[in-house]
Each structure stands twice: as structure tokens, then as C-alpha cells.
Amino acid sequence: MKSSIINSIKSLPPLPKTVIDMQRVCNDPNSSINDLVKTVEHDPMIVANLLKAANSPLYSFRREISNVAQAVSLFGMSMTRSIGLGNSVRKLLNVDMEPYGISSDRFAEISSIQAALMHAWYTKIDRAKADKLFLAAFLQETGKIIIASDVIQEDLATNFKSDIEIAIDIAKVERSYVDETTATVTAAIFTHWNFDREFVEMIEFSDMPQQAPEEVKEFANALNIIKTIVPINNPFGEHGIAFGLKKAEAAGYDVAKLQGAIDSVLEKIRVK
């Protein structure tokens, strides 16, 4: 890994206390929804992002969500943690996504769409796995923030942006500029923050699921399929959807379930 990227990761500040507390509560089998509500409500930024997500068309709750308790109850502990963590991480890393040709708000939106698609798809397969994959899908593009910063520092942003705009394989473009991909950089970030090995590995191998350890191969495959369908340079493009469905079929998934999830998320986005 490039020394500049290693140094950027090493210099990352620690995760906010609220995020650490959320992780602790969610990992404690004796904790309750109420414990998580009490933790979240002390952080105005997480509260704002959680309510924004709860009232997004992506989740289609039947009524306006106006307080933390409602949001946490509807999302559940795992999804609440994912949304709080994802938005906190992007805030912490001071996002500038210009090299990828998108704004920081659009980057956050695409990450949310990837997570929503994963949730819509995997809840039809395995709810416990869906909870794990929702968090990973929400955070799997985090490494792009470090890559974008490195590209800007090397004064390569204009060329990088041009190549990303037309790229079918974004990871290949990243590798040609910084010798790494979003997957490997994201894995390094969350290793630095002491996330568990399973979470790190499912992201680390998401560009090459066939090389993943057996215990995370399914997760790596699912993440790869989601970012194939919702790449940041052309979410839900015709080619991406077709290729993603083809990958899902090759991996042994029921393609109809994935197509149904795609249709559901697209319908919600178009309502916006």
C-alpha cells in the first residue's frame, strides 16, 4: 500500500464516543432498544441523520418519524448503528469526492442506496446475514474518501475523474492510480478502527470474492453484486444491472429475489 495512503489511515482520528457506545450497546446481548435510544439521543448529528434516513423514501415508513425512539424502533438496533456509524465516518473523514465526479451529499446518498438495496434483497434470504451486510454495504465505499484525497494531493484529479466517468470497472481505474482499490483501503481503515475481522474481510475481498476465505465468501459476493448494480458513476445503469444479475446467478442466488429488490428500490427513488 502506498505510504501516503498508509499515513492518511494512521492519522485518522478515533471514532466519536457516541459511535463507540452504539457499537458496545449493539454487541451486548443484554442491551435493549431503549439503551440504544439513550445512547443516540446525546448526539445531535446522529439524531438528525437518523431522522433524515427514517423519512427517506428508501425505507417507506407509513408515517412521519419525528423522534429518535420511533426511528430506532422501526430500524432496529443493527440498522440504527449502521446509519449512525456511516454518517459519522463520512463527517470524520471530511469528504471531498470531486475526483469521482460527485458531491459529498451524492456520495452519501449512493452509500444509502447500496445499503437499502442490500437490505431489500437479503431480508428475503437470511435476516441475520442481512443485518451484517447492511452495515458493510453502507460503509464499503468509505475507502474512496482516502483515495480521492490522495489523487488530489498528487494533482491527478482531472485525469482520474475523466477515467472514472467512463469506467465499467472502477476498481481497475483506482488500482492504476494508487495501486489499491476502495475495498482494500476501506478494509485498512476499519482494521485501524479495530472492527472485527469478519467485517473487514467481507469488504476486503469484495472485489475478488472467489479469493475470499470460505466463511466470508457469501458476504463478499453479495457486496460485489451490490456495487456492480449501484456503482457511484452510474447507479442502476442498464449494464450494471445486467452484469449484477449475471453475477448473482453465477453465485447461485435466486435472481428473481434480487430483481424484485432492484425494482422496489428504483420505485422508491423515483418517488423522491
C-alpha positions as CSV (number, residue, x, y, z in Angstrom):
1,M,0.0,0.0,0.0
2,K,1.3,3.5,-0.9
3,S,3.0,5.2,2.0
4,S,0.7,8.3,1.6
5,I,-2.4,6.2,2.0
6,I,-0.9,4.3,4.9
7,N,-0.1,7.6,6.6
8,S,-3.6,9.0,5.9
9,I,-5.1,6.0,7.6
10,K,-2.7,6.1,10.5
11,S,-3.6,9.8,11.1
12,L,-7.3,9.2,11.2
13,P,-8.9,10.4,14.5
14,P,-10.6,7.9,16.7
15,L,-14.3,7.2,16.2
16,P,-16.7,9.5,18.1
17,K,-17.6,8.3,21.6
18,T,-21.3,8.0,20.6
19,V,-20.4,5.6,17.8
20,I,-18.2,3.5,20.1
21,D,-21.1,3.5,22.6
22,M,-23.5,2.4,19.9
23,Q,-21.2,-0.4,18.9
24,R,-20.9,-1.5,22.6
25,V,-24.7,-1.5,23.1
26,C,-25.4,-3.4,19.8
27,N,-22.8,-6.0,20.7
28,D,-24.2,-6.6,24.1
29,P,-26.9,-9.3,24.0
30,N,-28.5,-7.9,27.2
31,S,-29.0,-4.4,25.7
32,S,-32.4,-3.2,24.6
33,I,-33.7,-0.7,22.0
34,N,-34.2,1.7,24.9
35,D,-30.5,1.5,25.7
36,L,-29.6,2.4,22.1
37,V,-32.1,5.3,22.1
38,K,-30.5,6.7,25.3
39,T,-27.1,6.5,23.6
40,V,-28.1,8.1,20.3
41,E,-30.1,11.0,21.7
42,H,-27.0,12.6,23.2
43,D,-25.6,13.2,19.7
44,P,-27.5,15.8,17.6
45,M,-25.7,15.0,14.4
46,I,-26.6,11.3,14.6
47,V,-30.1,12.2,15.6
48,A,-30.5,14.4,12.6
49,N,-29.1,11.8,10.2
50,L,-31.2,9.1,11.7
51,L,-34.4,11.1,11.3
52,K,-33.5,12.1,7.8
53,A,-33.0,8.5,6.9
54,A,-36.2,7.4,8.6
55,N,-38.2,9.9,6.5
56,S,-36.4,9.0,3.2
57,P,-38.5,7.2,0.5
58,L,-35.9,4.5,0.6
59,Y,-37.5,3.0,3.7
60,S,-41.1,3.8,3.1
61,F,-42.3,4.1,6.7
62,R,-46.0,4.8,6.7
63,R,-45.9,7.9,8.8
64,E,-43.5,10.8,9.5
65,I,-40.9,9.9,12.0
66,S,-40.3,12.8,14.4
67,N,-38.2,11.4,17.3
68,V,-35.3,9.0,18.0
69,A,-37.3,6.4,19.8
70,Q,-39.6,6.0,16.8
71,A,-36.7,5.8,14.4
72,V,-34.7,3.2,16.4
73,S,-37.8,1.1,16.9
74,L,-38.5,1.0,13.2
75,F,-35.0,0.5,12.0
76,G,-33.9,-1.9,14.8
77,M,-30.6,-1.9,16.6
78,S,-28.4,-3.1,13.7
79,M,-29.7,-0.7,11.1
80,T,-29.6,2.2,13.5
81,R,-26.0,1.5,14.3
82,S,-25.2,1.3,10.6
83,I,-26.8,4.6,9.7
84,G,-25.2,6.4,12.7
85,L,-21.8,4.9,12.0
86,G,-21.9,5.6,8.3
87,N,-22.7,9.2,8.6
88,S,-20.3,9.8,11.4
89,V,-17.4,8.2,9.4
90,R,-18.1,10.5,6.4
91,K,-18.2,13.5,8.7
92,L,-15.0,12.4,10.4
93,L,-13.1,12.0,7.1
94,N,-14.0,15.4,5.7
95,V,-15.3,14.2,2.4
96,D,-14.2,15.7,-1.0
97,M,-15.4,13.4,-3.8
98,E,-14.7,15.7,-6.7
99,P,-12.2,13.2,-8.3
100,Y,-15.1,10.7,-8.5
101,G,-17.3,13.4,-10.2
102,I,-19.9,13.5,-7.4
103,S,-20.6,15.7,-4.4
104,S,-20.2,14.6,-0.8
105,D,-24.0,14.6,-0.5
106,R,-24.4,12.4,-3.6
107,F,-21.7,10.0,-2.2
108,A,-23.7,9.7,1.0
109,E,-26.9,9.1,-1.0
110,I,-25.3,6.3,-3.1
111,S,-24.0,4.6,0.0
112,S,-27.5,4.7,1.5
113,I,-28.9,3.3,-1.8
114,Q,-26.4,0.4,-1.8
115,A,-27.4,-0.4,1.8
116,A,-31.1,-0.1,1.1
117,L,-30.8,-2.5,-1.9
118,M,-28.8,-4.9,0.2
119,H,-31.4,-4.9,2.9
120,A,-34.3,-5.3,0.4
121,W,-32.6,-8.2,-1.2
122,Y,-31.1,-10.1,1.8
123,T,-34.1,-9.9,4.1
124,K,-35.6,-12.3,1.6
125,I,-32.7,-14.7,2.1
126,D,-31.5,-14.5,5.7
127,R,-32.4,-11.8,8.2
128,A,-29.3,-12.3,10.4
129,K,-27.0,-12.0,7.4
130,A,-29.0,-9.0,6.1
131,D,-28.1,-7.1,9.3
132,K,-24.4,-7.8,8.8
133,L,-24.5,-6.9,5.1
134,F,-26.5,-3.7,5.6
135,L,-23.6,-2.3,7.7
136,A,-21.0,-3.5,5.2
137,A,-22.9,-2.1,2.2
138,F,-23.4,1.2,4.0
139,L,-19.6,1.5,4.6
140,Q,-17.9,-0.4,1.8
141,E,-17.2,2.7,-0.3
142,T,-15.5,4.6,2.6
143,G,-12.0,4.0,1.1
144,K,-13.0,6.2,-1.8
145,I,-12.6,9.2,0.5
146,I,-8.9,8.4,1.2
147,I,-8.3,7.6,-2.5
148,A,-9.9,10.9,-3.6
149,S,-7.7,12.8,-1.1
150,D,-4.6,11.0,-2.4
151,V,-5.4,11.7,-6.0
152,I,-6.0,15.4,-5.2
153,Q,-2.6,15.6,-3.4
154,E,-0.9,14.0,-6.4
155,D,-2.5,16.6,-8.7
156,L,-4.2,13.8,-10.7
157,A,-7.8,14.6,-10.0
158,T,-8.7,15.8,-13.6
159,N,-7.4,12.7,-15.3
160,F,-8.8,10.4,-12.6
161,K,-12.2,11.9,-12.9
162,S,-12.2,11.5,-16.7
163,D,-11.3,7.8,-16.4
164,I,-13.9,7.2,-13.6
165,E,-16.7,8.8,-15.7
166,I,-16.4,6.1,-18.4
167,A,-15.2,3.2,-16.3
168,I,-17.0,-0.1,-16.2
169,D,-14.5,-1.4,-13.7
170,I,-13.9,1.4,-11.1
171,A,-11.5,-0.8,-9.1
172,K,-9.3,-1.1,-12.2
173,V,-9.0,2.7,-12.5
174,E,-8.3,3.1,-8.8
175,R,-5.5,0.4,-9.0
176,S,-3.9,2.2,-11.9
177,Y,-3.6,5.4,-10.0
178,V,-3.0,4.4,-6.4
179,D,-2.1,0.7,-6.6
180,E,-5.1,-0.1,-4.4
181,T,-8.9,-0.3,-4.6
182,T,-11.7,1.0,-2.5
183,A,-12.1,-2.4,-1.0
184,T,-8.5,-2.8,0.3
185,V,-8.4,0.8,1.6
186,T,-11.8,0.5,3.3
187,A,-10.6,-2.7,5.0
188,A,-7.4,-1.0,6.2
189,I,-9.5,1.9,7.6
190,F,-11.7,-0.4,9.6
191,T,-8.7,-2.5,10.7
192,H,-7.3,0.7,12.1
193,W,-10.5,1.3,14.0
194,N,-10.4,-2.3,15.4
195,F,-13.5,-3.6,13.7
196,D,-13.9,-7.4,13.8
197,R,-12.1,-9.5,11.3
198,E,-15.2,-10.9,9.6
199,F,-16.5,-7.4,8.8
200,V,-13.1,-6.3,7.5
201,E,-12.6,-9.4,5.3
202,M,-16.1,-9.3,3.7
203,I,-15.2,-5.8,2.4
204,E,-11.5,-6.5,1.7
205,F,-12.4,-9.4,-0.7
206,S,-15.5,-7.7,-2.3
207,D,-13.5,-7.1,-5.5
208,M,-12.4,-10.7,-5.7
209,P,-15.0,-12.9,-3.9
210,Q,-13.5,-16.0,-5.4
211,Q,-10.4,-15.5,-3.3
212,A,-12.3,-14.8,0.0
213,P,-11.9,-17.1,3.0
214,E,-14.8,-19.6,2.9
215,E,-16.5,-18.1,5.9
216,V,-17.0,-14.7,4.3
217,K,-17.2,-15.7,0.6
218,E,-21.0,-15.3,0.5
219,F,-20.8,-11.8,2.1
220,A,-18.0,-10.7,-0.3
221,N,-20.1,-11.9,-3.3
222,A,-23.2,-10.0,-2.1
223,L,-21.2,-6.8,-1.6
224,N,-19.6,-7.2,-5.1
225,I,-23.0,-7.7,-6.7
226,I,-24.5,-4.6,-5.0
227,K,-21.7,-2.3,-6.0
228,T,-21.9,-3.7,-9.6
229,I,-25.5,-2.7,-9.7
230,V,-25.1,0.6,-7.9
231,P,-21.6,2.0,-8.9
232,I,-21.0,5.6,-8.0
233,N,-20.5,6.7,-11.6
234,N,-23.8,5.1,-12.9
235,P,-26.2,3.8,-10.3
236,F,-28.7,1.3,-11.7
237,G,-27.3,1.7,-15.2
238,E,-28.5,-0.9,-17.7
239,H,-25.1,-2.6,-18.0
240,G,-24.6,-2.6,-14.2
241,I,-28.0,-4.3,-13.5
242,A,-27.5,-6.9,-16.2
243,F,-24.0,-7.7,-15.0
244,G,-25.0,-7.8,-11.4
245,L,-27.9,-10.2,-12.1
246,K,-25.5,-12.4,-14.1
247,K,-23.0,-12.4,-11.1
248,A,-25.9,-13.3,-8.8
249,E,-27.0,-16.2,-11.0
250,A,-23.4,-17.5,-11.2
251,A,-23.1,-17.4,-7.4
252,G,-26.2,-19.5,-7.1
253,Y,-28.7,-16.8,-5.9
254,D,-32.4,-16.7,-6.9
255,V,-32.2,-13.9,-9.4
256,A,-35.9,-13.1,-9.1
257,K,-35.4,-12.0,-5.5
258,L,-32.6,-9.6,-6.5
259,Q,-34.6,-8.3,-9.4
260,G,-37.6,-7.7,-7.1
261,A,-35.3,-5.7,-4.7
262,I,-33.9,-3.6,-7.5
263,D,-37.4,-2.8,-8.7
264,S,-38.5,-1.9,-5.2
265,V,-35.6,0.5,-4.6
266,L,-35.9,2.1,-8.0
267,E,-39.6,2.7,-7.4
268,K,-38.8,4.5,-4.1
269,I,-36.0,6.6,-5.7
270,R,-38.3,7.7,-8.5
271,V,-40.9,8.9,-5.9
272,K,-38.3,11.4,-4.5
